[in-house]
């Protein structure tokens, strides 16, 4: 018998979209600074090194948020953490827009970064824990889609507000108050993650109610079987395995590498300093801002393609596609800057953004949220997110100095070399996680004993097992 899952899918999409709105503000906040960094450098007389501190302040907040975000996510729950994220976004937006000196500005941006860091822990975990295996990639990927949508709106907003007066930069920063308030209020209507309720808190009755809420068509026996699977997987790992133990060394290695290569592609440096890079090719400031908006459009379209492909081709295949695109784009940029062929650089940057969006951008948050068992999922997400943001903060901190010291061809050549190394890592070390239920994936990666899941080889959480009897 085939079960009608219309209600199930509608509720999942609504909840996933709501929680993923944190990504919209994340993307907006991350890139809005690209439209104001030249203005505030002139306004406050910032040296290149101090400018690096100002621009990277949000990223250092993100690092701290990623490092500590696992604690509230586990202690208070996924949903309460999401509500707190919305509140921090609101405070940061107001403070940034009203700041009158670089030091106040740094604090305001740091608070926003703190919210971003926590969101990279809580949002992917929440969505992956309420999603069926065959839809997990697309639903978790909505976080990344909202990030790039926020990036696009930030670029467009910056271009539209650039000529409204001396305080244009304040409006660029302040408009994100609106999505912050909307997100904060919507989070109150989210149900808690059933895997957190059952696997972390042993609140089995509440967890089963959420599972029934997710899909009212499921039978009581199916719900019970799903909750038993979560309990079995959680207890098997939690009692015997420390996070830094031998059994988790493979997912730890995977999480570190994918996060490390994500930033060593140069993506944050290019997004943060896009107008400056385009101005180096001879474009004026307004034209550079419009070209930067083109980055946002390219990013969103390519992310939609990545979301369509991630549960069809798989995570590993998308990273292959992204790696080859990186190498082609960055290698061509290296050549173009070296030989002063500036006309093709915008096209190369767009190709680079598309490669990132289809590959790393779509895959990273999905992949990290999948590869750790429930008992250590927040710690694993913390490891991956903090690795990414430490690399991003360091790169953004030194980039203004690097770009004023070294020829651009050297910088893009270094990023290109890093992507060659990523391609080698994908080929030799990265596993495929497409379509595998979270509890069964623990078995594949060796993070749970084989005997633990023998009774439920096809995990009742897999919707296909639920639909077909």
Residue pairs with C-beta under 8 A, 6 or more apart in sequence:
1 469
2 467
2 468
3 215
3 217
3 218
3 466
3 467
4 217
5 215
5 217
5 463
5 467
7 215
7 216
7 217
8 214
8 215
8 216
8 217
9 135
11 213
11 214
11 215
12 130
12 131
12 132
12 135
12 139
12 214
13 139
15 127
15 130
15 190
15 191
16 127
16 130
16 131
16 139
16 140
16 142
17 142
17 146
18 183
18 186
18 187
18 189
18 190
19 78
19 82
19 123
19 126
19 127
19 143
19 187
19 190
20 123
20 127
20 142
20 143
20 145
20 146
21 146
21 179
21 182
21 183
21 186
22 82
22 85
22 86
22 89
22 115
22 119
22 122
22 123
22 143
22 146
22 183
23 119
23 123
23 142
23 143
23 144
23 145
23 146
23 147
23 149
23 150
24 146
24 147
24 149
24 150
24 153
24 179
24 183
25 89
25 115
25 150
25 176
25 179
25 180
25 183
26 116
26 119
26 120
26 146
26 147
26 150
27 146
27 147
27 148
27 149
27 150
27 151
27 152
27 153
27 154
28 150
28 151
28 153
28 154
28 157
28 176
28 179
29 58
29 89
29 92
29 93
29 112
29 113
29 116
29 150
29 154
29 176
30 58
30 116
30 147
30 150
30 151
30 154
30 268
30 271
30 272
31 150
31 151
31 154
31 155
31 271
31 272
31 296
32 154
32 157
32 158
32 172
32 173
32 176
33 55
33 58
33 109
33 272
34 154
34 155
34 158
34 271
34 272
34 273
34 274
34 275
34 292
35 154
35 155
35 157
35 158
35 159
35 161
35 162
35 169
35 172
35 275
35 289
35 292
36 158
36 169
36 172
36 173
37 51
37 54
37 55
37 272
37 273
37 276
38 275
38 276
38 285
39 168
39 169
40 46
40 54
40 102
40 105
40 169
41 51
43 169
44 101
44 102
46 54
46 102
48 400
48 401
48 404
49 400
49 401
50 102
51 400
52 396
52 397
52 398
52 399
52 400
52 401
53 106
53 397
54 102
54 105
54 106
54 109
55 272
55 396
55 397
55 400
56 393
56 396
56 397
57 105
57 106
57 107
57 109
57 110
57 113
58 109
58 110
58 112
58 113
58 116
59 113
59 268
59 389
59 392
59 393
59 396
59 397
60 110
60 113
60 393
61 109
61 110
61 111
61 112
61 113
61 114
61 115
61 116
61 117
62 113
62 114
62 116
62 117
62 120
62 389
62 392
62 393
63 113
63 117
63 386
63 389
63 390
63 393
64 113
64 114
64 117
65 113
65 114
65 115
65 116
65 117
65 118
65 119
65 120
65 121
65 389
66 117
66 118
66 120
66 121
66 382
66 385
66 386
66 388
66 389
67 117
67 382
67 386
68 117
68 118
69 81
69 117
69 118
69 119
69 120
69 121
69 122
69 378
69 381
69 382
69 385
70 121
70 378
70 379
70 381
70 382
72 80
72 81
72 84
72 118
72 122
73 81
73 118
73 121
73 122
73 125
73 378
74 196
74 200
74 378
77 192
77 193
77 196
78 122
78 125
78 126
78 129
78 192
78 193
78 196
79 126
79 187
79 190
79 191
79 192
79 193
81 118
81 121
81 122
82 119
82 122
82 123
82 126
82 187
82 190
83 184
83 187
83 188
84 118
85 115
85 118
85 119
85 122
85 183
86 115
86 180
86 181
86 183
86 184
86 185
86 187
87 184
88 111
88 112
88 114
88 115
88 118
89 112
89 115
89 176
89 179
89 180
89 183
89 184
90 177
90 180
90 181
90 184
91 108
91 111
92 108
92 109
92 111
92 112
92 113
92 115
93 112
93 173
93 174
93 175
93 176
93 177
93 180
94 174
94 177
95 104
95 107
95 108
95 111
96 105
96 108
96 109
96 112
96 173
96 174
97 170
97 171
97 173
97 174
97 177
98 170
98 174
99 105
99 108
117 385
117 386
117 389
120 365
120 381
120 385
120 388
120 389
121 378
121 381
121 382
121 385
123 143
123 365
124 140
124 143
124 365
124 366
124 368
124 369
124 381
125 193
125 369
125 377
125 378
125 381
126 190
126 193
127 136
127 139
127 140
127 142
127 143
127 369
128 136
128 139
128 140
128 366
128 369
128 370
128 438
129 193
129 194
129 195
129 196
129 377
129 438
130 191
130 193
130 194
130 195
130 214
131 139
131 140
132 461
132 462
132 463
132 466
133 435
133 436
133 437
133 438
133 459
133 461
133 462
133 463
133 464
134 311
134 435
134 462
134 463
134 464
135 311
135 463
136 311
136 366
136 370
136 438
137 307
137 310
137 311
137 315
137 366
137 434
138 307
138 308
138 310
138 311
140 365
140 366
140 369
141 303
141 306
141 307
141 310
141 362
141 365
141 366
142 307
143 365
144 303
144 306
144 307
144 361
144 362
144 364
144 365
144 366
145 300
145 303
145 304
145 307
147 361
148 296
148 299
148 300
148 303
148 357
148 361
149 300
150 179
151 271
151 295
151 296
151 299
151 300
152 293
152 296
152 297
152 299
152 300
153 296
154 296
155 274
155 289
155 292
155 293
155 295
155 296
156 293
156 296
157 172
157 175
158 172
158 289
158 292
158 293
159 286
159 289
159 290
159 292
159 293
161 168
161 171
161 172
161 175
162 168
162 285
162 286
162 289
163 286
164 171
191 210
191 213
191 214
192 206
192 210
193 210
194 207
194 208
194 210
194 211
194 214
194 227
194 230
195 207
195 230
195 374
195 438
197 203
197 204
197 206
197 207
197 210
198 204
198 207
198 208
198 227
198 230
198 231
198 234
199 230
199 231
199 233
199 234
199 374
199 375
200 234
200 374
200 375
204 227
204 231
207 227
207 230
208 223
208 224
208 227
211 218
211 223
211 226
211 227
212 218
212 223
215 466
218 466
222 460
222 466
225 456
225 460
226 460
226 461
228 456
229 439
229 453
229 456
229 459
229 460
229 461
230 374
230 439
230 461
232 439
232 452
232 453
232 455
232 456
233 373
233 374
233 438
233 439
233 442
233 448
233 452
233 453
234 373
234 374
234 375
236 448
236 449
236 452
237 373
237 374
237 375
237 376
237 442
237 447
237 448
238 374
238 375
241 247
241 248
241 373
241 375
241 376
241 447
243 252
243 376
243 379
243 380
244 252
247 446
247 447
248 372
248 376
248 380
248 447
250 445
250 446
250 447
251 371
251 372
251 380
251 445
251 447
252 380
252 383
253 429
254 367
254 371
254 429
254 430
254 431
255 368
255 371
255 372
255 380
255 383
255 384
255 387
256 383
256 384
256 387
257 425
257 429
258 319
258 360
258 363
258 364
258 367
258 368
258 384
258 430
259 364
259 368
259 383
259 384
259 385
259 387
259 388
259 391
260 387
260 388
260 391
261 360
261 418
261 419
261 421
261 422
261 425
262 360
262 364
262 388
262 391
263 388
263 391
263 392
263 395
264 391
264 395
264 415
264 418
264 419
264 422
265 326
265 330
265 352
265 356
265 360
265 415
265 418
265 419
265 422
266 330
266 395
266 411
266 412
266 415
266 418
267 356
267 360
267 361
268 392
268 395
268 396
269 395
269 396
269 399
270 277
270 349
270 352
270 353
271 295
272 396
272 399
273 399
273 400
273 403
274 288
274 291
274 292
274 295
274 349
275 285
275 288
275 289
275 291
275 292
276 288
276 403
277 345
277 349
277 408
278 287
278 288
278 291
278 292
278 345
278 346
278 349
279 285
279 288
280 342
280 408
281 342
281 343
281 345
281 346
282 342
283 291
291 346
294 346
294 350
295 349
295 350
295 353
298 350
298 353
298 354
298 357
299 353
299 354
299 356
299 357
299 361
300 357
301 354
301 357
302 353
302 354
302 355
302 356
302 357
302 358
302 361
303 357
303 358
303 361
303 362
305 357
305 358
306 318
306 357
306 358
306 359
306 361
306 362
306 363
307 362
309 317
309 318
309 358
309 362
310 318
310 362
310 363
310 366
310 434
311 434
311 435
313 434
314 432
314 433
314 434
315 363
315 366
315 367
315 430
315 432
315 433
315 434
316 426
316 430
316 431
316 432
317 432
318 358
318 359
318 362
318 363
319 359
319 360
319 363
319 422
319 426
319 430
320 359
320 423
320 426
320 427
321 355
321 358
321 359
322 355
322 356
322 358
322 359
322 360
322 361
322 363
323 355
323 359
323 419
323 422
323 423
323 426
324 355
324 423
325 351
325 352
325 354
325 355
325 356
325 358
325 359
326 352
326 355
326 356
326 359
326 415
326 416
326 419
326 422
327 416
327 419
327 420
327 423
328 351
328 355
329 348
329 349
329 351
329 352
329 355
330 348
330 352
330 412
330 413
330 415
330 416
330 419
331 413
331 416
332 344
332 348
332 351
333 345
333 348
333 349
333 352
333 408
333 412
333 416
334 409
334 412
334 413
334 416
335 341
335 409
336 342
336 344
336 345
336 348
337 345
337 407
337 408
337 409
337 412
338 407
338 409
364 384
364 388
367 433
368 380
368 381
368 384
368 385
369 377
369 381
370 433
370 438
370 441
371 380
371 433
371 441
371 445
372 379
372 380
372 381
372 447
373 442
373 447
373 448
374 438
374 439
402 411
403 411
431 444
431 445
433 441
436 444
437 458
437 459
437 461
437 462
438 459
438 461
439 448
439 453
439 456
439 459
439 461
440 453
440 457
440 458
440 459
440 462
442 448
442 453
443 450
443 452
443 453
453 459
458 464
458 465
459 465
460 466
